[in-house]
Amino acid sequence: MRLEYITTGVFIAWLLFNWLAPLSLLSYCQRISIGRLPRNILDAADAHRVRFYVGKLERSAAFSTWLGWRHAVVLDREFLHRAPSDVVRFVLAHELGHCVLGHLRLRWMLTVTGLALLPSMRRYLEEKEGDADAYA
């Protein structure tokens, strides 16, 4: 009986950790108002349920994440200031595409369960990148 409690506790702790992990990154970012972003893209994406942040990203121009109760899009500060406006629009639309198309919860579940390590699931997630590109 004790092993069941320990296993359940570890599982719940794992879920909470993975649910809260994106918040640690967002604590280093600055929230930006949607007034600073392209209006036509935001209207099309029902962006009132999305929070936008800017920060220093090491490996990408932007990423999106699921926070459990809403979505967040983080843009790299340097990218936002230096990239041409049409490129910024595309990247923003791509990340909003992940939000609108429901990719973020799925990606989170596949990552937390470890299924994202399987080659078939990795191909599936790559297809979702193509879907987000098509949305953009």
N, C-alpha and C positions, 0 to 999 in steps of 0.2 A: 504493500500500500504506500509506503514512503517513497518508493522509486517513482510511482505514478505522480505524486505531488511534486517531486523534484523535476521530473521531465516536463510536467505542465508549467511549472514555474520558469524553467529555462526557456521553453517555447514562448511564453508570454513576454519574458524579458527580451528575447530575440526580436519579436514583433515590435515591441515598443522602441527598442533601439533603432531599428530600421525605419520606423515611422517618424522618429524624432531626428534622425541623422541629418536630413536636409536643413533643419532649422539651425544647426550649428554653422553651416556655410552661410546661410542668410544673415546670421548675426554679424558677419563681416562685410555685408553689402549694404548699400544705401537704397532705400525704397524711393522710387521715382513715380511721379504722378502720370496718369495716362494722358494728361494734357500735353506732355512733351513727346508723345509718340504719334505716328500717323493715324489720323482719325478713321479713314476709310477701312483700314485693316482691322482696327479695334471693333468697329461696328459690325463687320462681317463675322467676327469671331465670338461675339457675345462676351467680350473681354471684361465685363464687370465682375466676373467670378475669378479673375486672374489678377494676381499681384505682380508688379514689375519691379525689378531691382537692377542696380548697376554695381559692379564690383570688379576686382582684378581676378580674371580667370587665366589659368596657366595654359590650358590645353584646347580651348575652343572659344569661338566668338560669342556663343550663347548656349544655354541649356534650359530645359524645362523640367519641373519636378512636381510630384503630387504630394500635397501636405496633409491629405486626409480629409480636410474640409474645403479645400480650394487648391488651385494650381498656382505655381509661381514660375515666372520666366526671368532668368538672370542674363543680362547682357554685359559683355566685357567693356569696361570703361574706355580703354584705348580704341577698341573696335568701333564703339559708338561715336567717338570723336573724329576718327580718321577715315572710316570707310565711306564710300559714296552713298548717298541717300537711297538709291535703288537697291543696293546690296543690303543695307540695314533693313529696308522694307521686306526684302525676301527672307532674310534670316528671322526677323520678327514673325512674319507670316508662317514660316516653317515651324517655329516653336509653338505658335498658337494652334497650328494644325495638329500637333501632338495633343494639345489640350482638348480641342473640339472633337477629335476622332477617338478619344478615349484610350490613347496609348499609354498614358502615364501610370494608371493603376495596374494595367496589365504588366508593364515593364517592372513595376515595383514587386508585384506578386511573383513574377518569374525570377527576379533577383533574390528575393528573400527566401524562396523555396530552393534555390540553387539550380532550378531548371534552365536558367539562362546560360549555363555552362554547356548544355547539350548542343551539338552542332545544328540540329534541326530547329531548335528554339532561337539560336543565333541568326540563322537564315530568316526565320520568321520576323525577328526584330529588325533585321536589315530591310525586309519588305516594308515594314512600318515606316522606315526612314523615307523610302520611295513614296509612300502614301502622303507623308507630310510635305515632301517636295511638290507632289501634284496638287495638294491643297494650296500651297503657296503660289 
